[in-house]
Amino acid sequence: MSLSMGKVTEQKAKKHSRYQEDFEHLRRVSLLNNLDYECLKLLAMLCRRMEFSIGDQLMVQGEDDGNAFLILSGKLHVVFKEGDTCRQIQQYGVGEFVGGCALLGKMPRIFTLQAVEKTTTLRLSREQFQKTLLQFPAGISRVTGNMVAGLTKWDQSLLETQHTAVNTDYRALGVSLM
């Protein structure tokens, strides 16, 4: 075997290995639970690894980028800007899937998502996601069911938090009623 042929084979093996890793990562995303094997394989082929440096913005408040991100390494802060004031709302890290609602339809971002350390993600675009689900129509109801389960879990979590609060304020509840 020639040296160049060996290099091509090595590159194919590396690409296949990365695809397998991406597939395994996507299998753990709750929004994608119970999708057909072939559907998940196609999503793994279509997603793209992205590298971000400190300060890079993955999402910008007010914009509709149509992307969701699975964090493979690093840390991201969620920032809300109001006038000249920026408030850090939350932090996300390895294994967390952020922005999944944007895959389902137009959605201007309410927050900015910014890297606070070198971060690697898998990015999935709305266009790729929706084209894939057109090929696998059963996936639409599964994703919808997963989203509803997530909203219900969100409300339950908030309700538990409110029960332990000194001043109970239930106005934040009800997202599962949408």
Backbone as JSON Lines, residues from 0, in Angstrom:
{"i":0,"aa":"M","n":[0.85,-1.17,0.0],"ca":[0.0,0.0,0.0],"c":[0.89,1.23,0.0]}
{"i":1,"aa":"S","n":[0.53,2.21,-0.82],"ca":[1.32,3.43,-0.91],"c":[1.07,4.3,0.32]}
{"i":2,"aa":"L","n":[1.98,5.24,0.54],"ca":[1.88,6.15,1.68],"c":[0.61,6.99,1.58]}
{"i":3,"aa":"S","n":[0.29,7.5,0.37],"ca":[-0.91,8.34,0.21],"c":[-2.18,7.52,0.42]}
{"i":4,"aa":"M","n":[-2.17,6.27,0.01],"ca":[-3.34,5.41,0.2],"c":[-3.56,5.15,1.69]}
{"i":5,"aa":"G","n":[-2.48,4.99,2.43],"ca":[-2.57,4.8,3.87],"c":[-3.14,6.01,4.57]}
{"i":6,"aa":"K","n":[-2.76,7.2,4.09],"ca":[-3.25,8.45,4.66],"c":[-4.76,8.6,4.43]}
{"i":7,"aa":"V","n":[-5.22,8.25,3.23],"ca":[-6.64,8.33,2.89],"c":[-7.43,7.38,3.77]}
{"i":8,"aa":"T","n":[-6.93,6.16,3.96],"ca":[-7.59,5.17,4.8],"c":[-7.65,5.65,6.25]}
{"i":9,"aa":"E","n":[-6.57,6.25,6.73],"ca":[-6.52,6.78,8.08],"c":[-7.54,7.91,8.26]}
{"i":10,"aa":"Q","n":[-7.66,8.78,7.27],"ca":[-8.62,9.88,7.34],"c":[-10.05,9.36,7.37]}
{"i":11,"aa":"K","n":[-10.33,8.33,6.55],"ca":[-11.67,7.74,6.53],"c":[-11.99,7.11,7.88]}
{"i":12,"aa":"A","n":[-11.02,6.44,8.47],"ca":[-11.23,5.81,9.77],"c":[-11.5,6.86,10.84]}
{"i":13,"aa":"K","n":[-10.75,7.97,10.8],"ca":[-10.93,9.04,11.77],"c":[-12.32,9.68,11.6]}
{"i":14,"aa":"K","n":[-12.72,9.89,10.34],"ca":[-14.03,10.48,10.06],"c":[-15.14,9.55,10.55]}
{"i":15,"aa":"H","n":[-14.99,8.24,10.32],"ca":[-15.99,7.28,10.77],"c":[-16.07,7.26,12.3]}
{"i":16,"aa":"S","n":[-14.91,7.31,12.93],"ca":[-14.84,7.31,14.39],"c":[-15.56,8.54,14.96]}
{"i":17,"aa":"R","n":[-15.32,9.7,14.36],"ca":[-15.96,10.94,14.83],"c":[-17.47,10.87,14.61]}
{"i":18,"aa":"Y","n":[-17.89,10.31,13.48],"ca":[-19.32,10.14,13.2],"c":[-19.95,9.25,14.29]}
{"i":19,"aa":"Q","n":[-19.28,8.16,14.65],"ca":[-19.78,7.25,15.68],"c":[-19.91,7.99,17.02]}
{"i":20,"aa":"E","n":[-18.9,8.81,17.34],"ca":[-18.94,9.6,18.57],"c":[-20.14,10.55,18.55]}
{"i":21,"aa":"D","n":[-20.32,11.24,17.42],"ca":[-21.43,12.19,17.29],"c":[-22.77,11.48,17.44]}
{"i":22,"aa":"F","n":[-22.89,10.31,16.83],"ca":[-24.1,9.51,16.93],"c":[-24.39,9.17,18.39]}
{"i":23,"aa":"E","n":[-23.37,8.72,19.11],"ca":[-23.54,8.36,20.52],"c":[-23.92,9.58,21.36]}
{"i":24,"aa":"H","n":[-23.34,10.72,21.07],"ca":[-23.7,11.95,21.79],"c":[-25.17,12.3,21.56]}
{"i":25,"aa":"L","n":[-25.61,12.23,20.3],"ca":[-27.0,12.59,19.97],"c":[-28.0,11.63,20.6]}
{"i":26,"aa":"R","n":[-27.6,10.37,20.76],"ca":[-28.5,9.38,21.38],"c":[-28.88,9.76,22.8]}
{"i":27,"aa":"R","n":[-28.05,10.55,23.46],"ca":[-28.29,10.93,24.85],"c":[-29.11,12.22,24.99]}
{"i":28,"aa":"V","n":[-29.42,12.88,23.89],"ca":[-30.18,14.13,23.93],"c":[-31.67,13.8,24.13]}
{"i":29,"aa":"S","n":[-32.26,14.32,25.2],"ca":[-33.65,13.97,25.53],"c":[-34.63,14.37,24.42]}
{"i":30,"aa":"L","n":[-34.4,15.47,23.75],"ca":[-35.29,15.89,22.66],"c":[-35.33,14.85,21.54]}
{"i":31,"aa":"L","n":[-34.26,14.09,21.38],"ca":[-34.15,13.12,20.29],"c":[-34.44,11.69,20.73]}
{"i":32,"aa":"N","n":[-34.89,11.51,21.97],"ca":[-35.21,10.17,22.48],"c":[-36.19,9.45,21.55]}
{"i":33,"aa":"N","n":[-35.96,8.17,21.38],"ca":[-36.85,7.27,20.63],"c":[-36.96,7.57,19.14]}
{"i":34,"aa":"L","n":[-36.05,8.36,18.59],"ca":[-36.04,8.53,17.14],"c":[-35.52,7.24,16.5]}
{"i":35,"aa":"D","n":[-36.0,6.95,15.3],"ca":[-35.53,5.77,14.58],"c":[-34.01,5.83,14.42]}
{"i":36,"aa":"Y","n":[-33.41,4.67,14.44],"ca":[-31.96,4.54,14.31],"c":[-31.45,5.26,13.05]}
{"i":37,"aa":"E","n":[-32.13,5.05,11.93],"ca":[-31.71,5.67,10.66],"c":[-31.85,7.18,10.7]}
{"i":38,"aa":"C","n":[-32.87,7.66,11.36],"ca":[-33.07,9.11,11.49],"c":[-31.93,9.72,12.31]}
{"i":39,"aa":"L","n":[-31.6,9.08,13.41],"ca":[-30.51,9.56,14.26],"c":[-29.17,9.5,13.53]}
{"i":40,"aa":"K","n":[-28.99,8.45,12.73],"ca":[-27.75,8.34,11.94],"c":[-27.63,9.52,10.98]}
{"i":41,"aa":"L","n":[-28.73,9.87,10.33],"ca":[-28.69,10.99,9.39],"c":[-28.41,12.3,10.12]}
{"i":42,"aa":"L","n":[-29.01,12.5,11.27],"ca":[-28.73,13.71,12.05],"c":[-27.26,13.77,12.46]}
{"i":43,"aa":"A","n":[-26.7,12.63,12.82],"ca":[-25.28,12.58,13.19],"c":[-24.38,12.95,12.0]}
{"i":44,"aa":"M","n":[-24.79,12.55,10.81],"ca":[-24.01,12.91,9.61],"c":[-24.13,14.4,9.3]}
{"i":45,"aa":"L","n":[-25.28,14.98,9.59],"ca":[-25.54,16.37,9.22],"c":[-25.03,17.39,10.25]}
{"i":46,"aa":"C","n":[-24.93,16.98,11.5],"ca":[-24.47,17.94,12.5],"c":[-23.0,18.26,12.25]}
{"i":47,"aa":"R","n":[-22.58,19.39,12.79],"ca":[-21.22,19.87,12.53],"c":[-20.54,20.22,13.84]}
{"i":48,"aa":"R","n":[-19.31,19.76,14.0],"ca":[-18.53,20.14,15.18],"c":[-18.07,21.58,15.01]}
{"i":49,"aa":"M","n":[-18.23,22.33,16.09],"ca":[-17.85,23.73,16.08],"c":[-16.95,24.01,17.28]}
{"i":50,"aa":"E","n":[-15.91,24.8,17.05],"ca":[-14.99,25.22,18.11],"c":[-15.24,26.7,18.4]}
{"i":51,"aa":"F","n":[-15.32,27.04,19.69],"ca":[-15.53,28.42,20.09],"c":[-14.46,28.82,21.1]}
{"i":52,"aa":"S","n":[-14.0,30.05,20.97],"ca":[-13.02,30.61,21.9],"c":[-13.75,31.43,22.96]}
{"i":53,"aa":"I","n":[-13.03,31.77,24.02],"ca":[-13.61,32.59,25.09],"c":[-14.16,33.89,24.47]}
{"i":54,"aa":"G","n":[-15.41,34.19,24.82],"ca":[-16.06,35.41,24.33],"c":[-16.89,35.21,23.07]}
{"i":55,"aa":"D","n":[-16.69,34.11,22.34],"ca":[-17.5,33.85,21.15],"c":[-18.97,33.67,21.53]}
{"i":56,"aa":"Q","n":[-19.84,34.2,20.68],"ca":[-21.28,34.09,20.92],"c":[-21.87,33.03,20.0]}
{"i":57,"aa":"L","n":[-22.54,32.05,20.58],"ca":[-23.18,31.0,19.81],"c":[-24.59,31.41,19.4]}
{"i":58,"aa":"M","n":[-25.23,32.2,20.25],"ca":[-26.56,32.75,19.99],"c":[-26.53,34.21,20.42]}
{"i":59,"aa":"V","n":[-27.31,35.03,19.72],"ca":[-27.35,36.46,20.04],"c":[-28.8,36.86,20.3]}
{"i":60,"aa":"Q","n":[-29.0,37.51,21.42],"ca":[-30.33,37.97,21.82],"c":[-30.98,38.74,20.67]}
{"i":61,"aa":"G","n":[-32.22,38.36,20.33],"ca":[-32.98,39.04,19.29],"c":[-32.84,38.43,17.91]}
{"i":62,"aa":"E","n":[-31.85,37.58,17.7],"ca":[-31.63,36.97,16.38],"c":[-32.26,35.57,16.32]}
{"i":63,"aa":"D","n":[-32.63,35.16,15.11],"ca":[-33.16,33.82,14.88],"c":[-32.15,33.06,14.02]}
{"i":64,"aa":"D","n":[-31.25,32.34,14.66],"ca":[-30.21,31.63,13.92],"c":[-30.63,30.22,13.53]}
{"i":65,"aa":"G","n":[-31.62,29.65,14.19],"ca":[-32.12,28.33,13.84],"c":[-31.2,27.18,14.2]}
{"i":66,"aa":"N","n":[-30.32,27.36,15.16],"ca":[-29.37,26.32,15.54],"c":[-29.58,25.84,16.96]}
{"i":67,"aa":"A","n":[-29.23,24.58,17.19],"ca":[-29.16,24.0,18.53],"c":[-27.76,23.45,18.7]}
{"i":68,"aa":"F","n":[-27.3,23.41,19.94],"ca":[-25.92,23.0,20.23],"c":[-25.88,21.96,21.34]}
{"i":69,"aa":"L","n":[-25.09,20.93,21.13],"ca":[-24.78,19.95,22.16],"c":[-23.35,20.22,22.6]}
{"i":70,"aa":"I","n":[-23.15,20.49,23.86],"ca":[-21.83,20.87,24.37],"c":[-20.99,19.62,24.61]}
{"i":71,"aa":"L","n":[-19.88,19.5,23.89],"ca":[-18.98,18.37,24.03],"c":[-17.86,18.65,25.03]}
{"i":72,"aa":"S","n":[-17.42,19.9,25.07],"ca":[-16.41,20.33,26.05],"c":[-16.57,21.82,26.26]}
{"i":73,"aa":"G","n":[-16.14,22.29,27.42],"ca":[-16.18,23.72,27.7],"c":[-17.38,24.14,28.52]}
{"i":74,"aa":"K","n":[-17.58,25.46,28.55],"ca":[-18.62,26.05,29.39],"c":[-19.19,27.28,28.68]}
{"i":75,"aa":"L","n":[-20.5,27.45,28.8],"ca":[-21.2,28.57,28.18],"c":[-22.04,29.3,29.22]}
{"i":76,"aa":"H","n":[-22.11,30.61,29.1],"ca":[-22.97,31.42,29.96],"c":[-24.14,31.94,29.14]}
{"i":77,"aa":"V","n":[-25.29,31.99,29.78],"ca":[-26.48,32.61,29.2],"c":[-26.54,34.01,29.76]}
{"i":78,"aa":"V","n":[-26.61,34.99,28.87],"ca":[-26.6,36.4,29.27],"c":[-27.86,37.07,28.75]}
{"i":79,"aa":"F","n":[-28.47,37.89,29.6],"ca":[-29.63,38.68,29.21],"c":[-29.23,40.15,29.27]}
{"i":80,"aa":"K","n":[-29.42,40.84,28.16],"ca":[-29.06,42.25,28.09],"c":[-30.34,43.08,28.12]}
{"i":81,"aa":"E","n":[-30.34,44.05,29.03],"ca":[-31.45,44.98,29.15],"c":[-30.85,46.36,29.25]}
{"i":82,"aa":"G","n":[-31.0,47.14,28.17],"ca":[-30.35,48.44,28.1],"c":[-28.85,48.27,28.11]}
{"i":83,"aa":"D","n":[-28.17,48.92,29.04],"ca":[-26.72,48.79,29.16],"c":[-26.29,47.71,30.14]}
{"i":84,"aa":"T","n":[-27.26,47.04,30.73],"ca":[-26.97,46.04,31.75],"c":[-27.01,44.63,31.17]}
{"i":85,"aa":"C","n":[-25.97,43.86,31.46],"ca":[-25.93,42.44,31.08],"c":[-25.94,41.6,32.35]}
{"i":86,"aa":"R","n":[-26.86,40.64,32.41],"ca":[-26.93,39.76,33.58],"c":[-26.7,38.32,33.15]}
{"i":87,"aa":"Q","n":[-25.82,37.64,33.87],"ca":[-25.62,36.22,33.63],"c":[-26.79,35.48,34.28]}
{"i":88,"aa":"I","n":[-27.5,34.72,33.49],"ca":[-28.7,34.03,33.95],"c":[-28.38,32.6,34.38]}
{"i":89,"aa":"Q","n":[-27.58,31.92,33.58],"ca":[-27.32,30.5,33.81],"c":[-26.01,30.1,33.14]}
{"i":90,"aa":"Q","n":[-25.55,28.91,33.49],"ca":[-24.33,28.36,32.89],"c":[-24.64,26.95,32.39]}
{"i":91,"aa":"Y","n":[-24.09,26.58,31.25],"ca":[-24.26,25.24,30.68],"c":[-22.9,24.62,30.46]}
{"i":92,"aa":"G","n":[-22.84,23.29,30.56],"ca":[-21.58,22.59,30.39],"c":[-21.73,21.3,29.6]}
{"i":93,"aa":"V","n":[-20.73,20.48,29.69],"ca":[-20.62,19.25,28.91],"c":[-21.88,18.39,29.03]}
{"i":94,"aa":"G","n":[-22.35,17.94,27.87],"ca":[-23.51,17.04,27.81],"c":[-24.84,17.74,27.7]}
{"i":95,"aa":"E","n":[-24.86,19.06,27.85],"ca":[-26.13,19.77,27.8],"c":[-26.46,20.19,26.36]}
{"i":96,"aa":"F","n":[-27.75,20.13,26.05],"ca":[-28.26,20.47,24.72],"c":[-29.01,21.79,24.85]}
{"i":97,"aa":"V","n":[-28.6,22.78,24.08],"ca":[-29.13,24.13,24.22],"c":[-29.71,24.6,22.89]}
{"i":98,"aa":"G","n":[-30.91,25.17,22.95],"ca":[-31.51,25.79,21.76],"c":[-32.41,24.88,20.95]}
{"i":99,"aa":"G","n":[-32.84,23.77,21.53],"ca":[-33.63,22.79,20.79],"c":[-34.94,23.33,20.23]}
{"i":100,"aa":"C","n":[-35.56,24.29,20.9],"ca":[-36.82,24.86,20.4],"c":[-36.63,25.51,19.03]}
{"i":101,"aa":"A","n":[-35.45,26.04,18.77],"ca":[-35.18,26.71,17.49],"c":[-35.23,25.72,16.33]}
{"i":102,"aa":"L","n":[-35.08,24.44,16.61],"ca":[-35.15,23.43,15.55],"c":[-36.57,23.26,15.03]}
{"i":103,"aa":"L","n":[-37.54,23.61,15.86],"ca":[-38.94,23.37,15.52],"c":[-39.58,24.5,14.72]}
{"i":104,"aa":"G","n":[-39.04,25.7,14.82],"ca":[-39.61,26.82,14.08],"c":[-38.9,28.12,14.41]}
{"i":105,"aa":"K","n":[-39.32,29.18,13.73],"ca":[-38.7,30.5,13.94],"c":[-38.8,30.89,15.41]}
{"i":106,"aa":"M","n":[-37.67,31.37,15.92],"ca":[-37.65,31.72,17.33],"c":[-36.52,32.7,17.6]}
{"i":107,"aa":"P","n":[-36.83,33.99,17.67],"ca":[-35.77,34.94,18.04],"c":[-35.26,34.61,19.44]}
{"i":108,"aa":"R","n":[-33.97,34.69,19.62],"ca":[-33.36,34.35,20.91],"c":[-33.7,35.39,21.96]}
{"i":109,"aa":"I","n":[-34.02,34.93,23.13],"ca":[-34.32,35.82,24.25],"c":[-33.03,36.15,24.98]}
{"i":110,"aa":"F","n":[-32.03,35.29,24.83],"ca":[-30.76,35.44,25.53],"c":[-29.6,35.34,24.55]}
{"i":111,"aa":"T","n":[-28.43,35.73,25.02],"ca":[-27.18,35.5,24.29],"c":[-26.46,34.35,24.99]}
{"i":112,"aa":"L","n":[-25.9,33.46,24.2],"ca":[-25.14,32.32,24.72],"c":[-23.69,32.53,24.34]}
{"i":113,"aa":"Q","n":[-22.81,32.6,25.34],"ca":[-21.42,32.99,25.13],"c":[-20.47,32.0,25.78]}
{"i":114,"aa":"A","n":[-19.38,31.68,25.06],"ca":[-18.36,30.79,25.59],"c":[-17.53,31.51,26.66]}
{"i":115,"aa":"V","n":[-17.33,30.85,27.79],"ca":[-16.5,31.42,28.85],"c":[-15.18,30.65,28.98]}
{"i":116,"aa":"E","n":[-15.04,29.62,28.16],"ca":[-13.79,28.9,28.0],"c":[-13.83,28.23,26.64]}
{"i":117,"aa":"K","n":[-12.72,27.73,26.18],"ca":[-12.7,27.06,24.89],"c":[-13.76,25.96,24.91]}
{"i":118,"aa":"T","n":[-14.62,25.96,23.91],"ca":[-15.78,25.08,23.89],"c":[-15.92,24.39,22.54]}
{"i":119,"aa":"T","n":[-16.25,23.11,22.57],"ca":[-16.55,22.35,21.36],"c":[-18.0,21.89,21.45]}
{"i":120,"aa":"T","n":[-18.73,22.06,20.34],"ca":[-20.14,21.66,20.3],"c":[-20.43,20.87,19.03]}
{"i":121,"aa":"L","n":[-21.56,20.21,19.05],"ca":[-22.18,19.71,17.82],"c":[-23.29,20.69,17.52]}
{"i":122,"aa":"R","n":[-23.3,21.23,16.31],"ca":[-24.34,22.16,15.92],"c":[-25.29,21.48,14.94]}
{"i":123,"aa":"L","n":[-26.56,21.61,15.2],"ca":[-27.59,21.09,14.32],"c":[-28.47,22.25,13.89]}
{"i":124,"aa":"S","n":[-28.69,22.39,12.59],"ca":[-29.49,23.51,12.11],"c":[-30.95,23.11,11.93]}
{"i":125,"aa":"R","n":[-31.83,24.09,12.02],"ca":[-33.26,23.88,11.82],"c":[-33.52,23.26,10.45]}
{"i":126,"aa":"E","n":[-32.87,23.79,9.43],"ca":[-33.08,23.29,8.07],"c":[-32.74,21.81,7.96]}
{"i":127,"aa":"Q","n":[-31.6,21.41,8.49],"ca":[-31.19,20.0,8.44],"c":[-32.15,19.13,9.25]}
{"i":128,"aa":"F","n":[-32.52,19.62,10.42],"ca":[-33.4,18.88,11.31],"c":[-34.77,18.65,10.65]}
{"i":129,"aa":"Q","n":[-35.34,19.71,10.1],"ca":[-36.67,19.59,9.51],"c":[-36.66,18.74,8.24]}
{"i":130,"aa":"K","n":[-35.61,18.84,7.44],"ca":[-35.51,17.98,6.25],"c":[-35.4,16.51,6.65]}
{"i":131,"aa":"T","n":[-34.67,16.25,7.72],"ca":[-34.53,14.87,8.2],"c":[-35.87,14.33,8.67]}
{"i":132,"aa":"L","n":[-36.61,15.14,9.44],"ca":[-37.9,14.67,9.94],"c":[-38.93,14.48,8.82]}
{"i":133,"aa":"L","n":[-38.77,15.18,7.71],"ca":[-39.65,14.93,6.56],"c":[-39.41,13.53,5.99]}
{"i":134,"aa":"Q","n":[-38.18,13.07,6.09],"ca":[-37.85,11.72,5.62],"c":[-38.28,10.65,6.62]}
{"i":135,"aa":"F","n":[-38.43,11.03,7.89],"ca":[-38.81,10.12,8.96],"c":[-39.99,10.73,9.72]}
{"i":136,"aa":"P","n":[-41.19,10.71,9.13],"ca":[-42.35,11.41,9.71],"c":[-42.71,10.98,11.13]}
{"i":137,"aa":"A","n":[-42.44,9.74,11.5],"ca":[-42.75,9.29,12.87],"c":[-41.94,10.08,13.9]}
{"i":138,"aa":"G","n":[-40.81,10.63,13.47],"ca":[-39.95,11.4,14.36],"c":[-40.6,12.67,14.86]}
{"i":139,"aa":"I","n":[-41.5,13.24,14.07],"ca":[-42.16,14.49,14.45],"c":[-42.95,14.31,15.75]}
{"i":140,"aa":"S","n":[-43.75,13.25,15.81],"ca":[-44.55,13.04,17.03],"c":[-43.65,12.65,18.21]}
{"i":141,"aa":"R","n":[-42.55,11.96,17.96],"ca":[-41.64,11.59,19.04],"c":[-40.94,12.82,19.61]}
{"i":142,"aa":"V","n":[-40.49,13.71,18.73],"ca":[-39.84,14.94,19.19],"c":[-40.84,15.81,19.94]}
{"i":143,"aa":"T","n":[-42.06,15.91,19.42],"ca":[-43.11,16.68,20.09],"c":[-43.39,16.11,21.48]}
{"i":144,"aa":"G","n":[-43.49,14.8,21.57],"ca":[-43.71,14.14,22.87],"c":[-42.57,14.41,23.83]}
{"i":145,"aa":"N","n":[-41.35,14.38,23.32],"ca":[-40.18,14.67,24.16],"c":[-40.2,16.12,24.65]}
{"i":146,"aa":"M","n":[-40.63,17.03,23.78],"ca":[-40.7,18.44,24.15],"c":[-41.77,18.65,25.24]}
{"i":147,"aa":"V","n":[-42.91,18.02,25.07],"ca":[-43.99,18.13,26.07],"c":[-43.52,17.55,27.41]}
{"i":148,"aa":"A","n":[-42.84,16.42,27.37],"ca":[-42.32,15.83,28.62],"c":[-41.34,16.78,29.29]}
{"i":149,"aa":"G","n":[-40.5,17.44,28.5],"ca":[-39.55,18.41,29.05],"c":[-40.24,19.6,29.68]}
{"i":150,"aa":"L","n":[-41.29,20.1,29.04],"ca":[-42.04,21.24,29.59],"c":[-42.73,20.86,30.9]}
{"i":151,"aa":"T","n":[-43.28,19.66,30.96],"ca":[-43.93,19.19,32.17],"c":[-42.91,19.05,33.3]}
{"i":152,"aa":"K","n":[-41.76,18.51,32.97],"ca":[-40.68,18.36,33.97],"c":[-40.24,19.73,34.47]}
{"i":153,"aa":"W","n":[-40.19,20.71,33.56],"ca":[-39.81,22.08,33.92],"c":[-40.79,22.64,34.95]}
{"i":154,"aa":"D","n":[-42.09,22.53,34.68],"ca":[-43.11,23.01,35.6],"c":[-43.01,22.3,36.95]}
{"i":155,"aa":"Q","n":[-42.82,20.98,36.93],"ca":[-42.71,20.22,38.18],"c":[-41.52,20.69,39.0]}
{"i":156,"aa":"S","n":[-40.41,20.95,38.33],"ca":[-39.2,21.42,39.0],"c":[-39.44,22.8,39.63]}
{"i":157,"aa":"L","n":[-40.08,23.7,38.88],"ca":[-40.39,25.02,39.42],"c":[-41.35,24.93,40.6]}
{"i":158,"aa":"L","n":[-42.32,24.04,40.51],"ca":[-43.29,23.87,41.58],"c":[-42.6,23.4,42.86]}
{"i":159,"aa":"E","n":[-41.68,22.45,42.72],"ca":[-40.93,21.96,43.88],"c":[-40.08,23.08,44.49]}
{"i":160,"aa":"T","n":[-39.48,23.91,43.65],"ca":[-38.68,25.03,44.12],"c":[-39.55,26.03,44.86]}
{"i":161,"aa":"Q","n":[-40.75,26.3,44.34],"ca":[-41.65,27.27,44.96],"c":[-42.15,26.8,46.32]}
{"i":162,"aa":"H","n":[-42.33,25.48,46.47],"ca":[-42.8,24.95,47.76],"c":[-41.8,25.21,48.88]}
{"i":163,"aa":"T","n":[-40.54,25.29,48.55],"ca":[-39.51,25.51,49.57],"c":[-39.2,26.99,49.76]}
{"i":164,"aa":"A","n":[-39.73,27.85,48.9],"ca":[-39.46,29.29,48.99],"c":[-40.27,29.91,50.13]}
{"i":165,"aa":"V","n":[-39.69,30.93,50.74],"ca":[-40.38,31.64,51.82],"c":[-41.59,32.38,51.25]}
{"i":166,"aa":"N","n":[-41.38,33.14,50.2],"ca":[-42.47,33.86,49.53],"c":[-42.83,33.09,48.26]}
{"i":167,"aa":"T","n":[-43.91,32.36,48.31],"ca":[-44.31,31.53,47.17],"c":[-44.93,32.41,46.08]}
{"i":168,"aa":"D","n":[-44.36,32.32,44.88],"ca":[-44.85,33.06,43.72],"c":[-45.0,32.06,42.58]}
{"i":169,"aa":"Y","n":[-46.23,31.75,42.23],"ca":[-46.49,30.72,41.23],"c":[-46.63,31.28,39.81]}
{"i":170,"aa":"R","n":[-46.37,32.57,39.62],"ca":[-46.56,33.18,38.29],"c":[-45.63,32.59,37.23]}
{"i":171,"aa":"A","n":[-44.48,32.07,37.62],"ca":[-43.53,31.5,36.66],"c":[-43.99,30.13,36.16]}
{"i":172,"aa":"L","n":[-44.95,29.53,36.84],"ca":[-45.44,28.21,36.47],"c":[-46.44,28.3,35.32]}
{"i":173,"aa":"G","n":[-46.67,27.16,34.68],"ca":[-47.71,27.09,33.66],"c":[-47.18,26.91,32.25]}
{"i":174,"aa":"V","n":[-45.88,26.74,32.1],"ca":[-45.34,26.56,30.76],"c":[-45.92,25.29,30.12]}
{"i":175,"aa":"S","n":[-46.27,24.28,30.94],"ca":[-46.85,23.07,30.4],"c":[-48.31,23.26,29.96]}
{"i":176,"aa":"L","n":[-48.89,24.43,30.26],"ca":[-50.25,24.73,29.83],"c":[-50.29,25.33,28.42]}
{"i":177,"aa":"M","n":[-49.14,25.64,27.88],"ca":[-49.1,26.27,26.56],"c":[-49.71,25.41,25.49]}
